[in-house]
Amino acid sequence: MVFLYDIIPLFVFAIIFIFVIGVAWEFFEFDIISKMITFRFQGILDTFSDICFDLAGSALACFYVSKKMLEYSRTSVDNHAT
């Protein structure tokens, strides 16, 4: 059976992982794309909004997956109890 406290470390790991990937992408975007392709910097607002949307998307995905894990856990326990 999966409990909420079992899911929290996975949730925290996923948020931190997506944040690191998002920041790495922003460095890549600034270094490669803005210097070699477009020759202009999009601005700090673009960078900040990209990271915020990355975190919002990962949080929604984590909530969805944790909800499905809890539902699956409850139905598997109910099926074993009968």
PyMOL commands that set and color helices and strands:
alter all, ss='L'
color gray80, all
select helices_A, chain A and resi 4-37+44-81
alter helices_A, ss='H'
color red, helices_A
deselect
rebuild
show_as cartoon
